[in-house]
Amino acid sequence: MWKIALTLAAVVTSAPLDNADYSSINTFALRLLDHTYAFQEAFGVKNIAISPLSIWSVFSLLAEGSSGDTFMELLNALQLPNDLAATQTLHLAARGIFKSTSRDLILKGQSVMLSDCSLEIHPEFCELANLYSTDIYTVDPRNTTKLAADINYWICLATEGRILNSVKPQDLENLRMVLVDALYFKANWKYPFDPTQTKEEAFYNSQGQVVGSVNMMYHKAPHNLADSPRIGAQVLEMTYGKDEEFSMLILVPFDGMPIKKLLNNLATQPMDWLEDFRLDDPPKVDCYVPRFKISSQSDMVTPLKYTGIHSIFDGQKAELPGVSTSPLFVSSAIQNVDLEVTEEGTVAAVATVVGLEDRILGPRIEVNKEFVFLIVDRRTNLIVFSGVYGDPTTV
Ligand SMILES: *[C@@H]1O[C@H](CO)[C@@H](O)[C@H](O)[C@H]1NC(C)=O
């Protein structure tokens, strides 16, 4: 198994369309990448790939149906503008990027809202969803086998077959509404690599130890390349397509700099490193980049909580009165990504599936993990018996 220790800043537009300012979305994106890596690394996962934009799209739509703390947390974490009209403008501008017209590049984004036919969705929320190019369908969510098959089929079509089986029937139990967002990106490098030059080479971790080998691609081509002392990395930009509308930025940490520190710098430092090093006429660079593929499934709830979004995931506290007449909360947020970098270019697909359940009204406890018990005399609180239960397999 190859270990990819390069930080993928995913796919970034080289020039903003419509002069929209996406720096707020990028701030959210880099924080989410930092938190997602921290969360996954705790489980020993070293390769991750996410699409913060897909998460942003779904949750900014939900923000418009939220109120109270739920709204304030989404506003702050997603870095949404203070007024609704500005949020809508930003959302529409971001959607506009998906209508890329270049011949040598495909970027398409689609989203769909599936809701229980017995759930009364506010017409205003439906209009909003339509405004954000989200198709709306009613389904019978009790038949989770059929619902999972329908969602997986939709995702398969939206991602040109790159993402299959992203949800299982048991992921969909108790849901009243599902929001699905998918992106598909396919582009060739402006300067492709010659496959005959690709050779097996060693690959290292940040302590300089060999962790495996990769198929290292090579070419000498004009690329922007610079050291950024502020973030602590060498930054390489490889562009896609004749018009160079998109690029991949590869950030290689300076010697001794752990990936975690680099991600933290990205999440907290000003983003001028993204612009500063671009030249009109970049010099030819000896460029060695591994061919690689990442297929990942990430549970985004914990990373999103790290960014400050809590109450929307809380069955007792979520406030989404603008979505439907029944109180709902977000019970799951799963993202599947499939990304492949080759000599020719890049294919990347993402599917985000966000599930909403009926809110739990009133206090509730589910004793489903190890616990301590005490038997006491209530008048004196004298403890008569005590114990721990943590192993249900023994009787
Ligand atoms: C669920 O839907 C599938 C496909 O439409 C159908 O064959 C099956 O009988 C349904 N299951 C239930 C429990 O209704």
The ligand as a Gaussian input file, in Angstrom:
#p B3LYP/6-31G(d) Opt

LIG

0 1
 C      -38.918000      -2.388000      -1.532000
 O      -38.826000      -2.035000      -2.904000
 C      -38.449000      -3.110000      -3.743000
 C      -38.198000      -2.557000      -5.126000
 O      -39.216000      -1.701000      -5.554000
 C      -39.526000      -4.174000      -3.714000
 O      -39.181000      -5.259000      -4.546000
 C      -39.687000      -4.662000      -2.271000
 O      -40.750000      -5.575000      -2.184000
 C      -39.955000      -3.471000      -1.336000
 N      -39.895000      -3.939000       0.041000
 C      -40.860000      -3.659000       0.920000
 C      -40.656000      -4.211000       2.309000
 O      -41.841000      -2.991000       0.645000

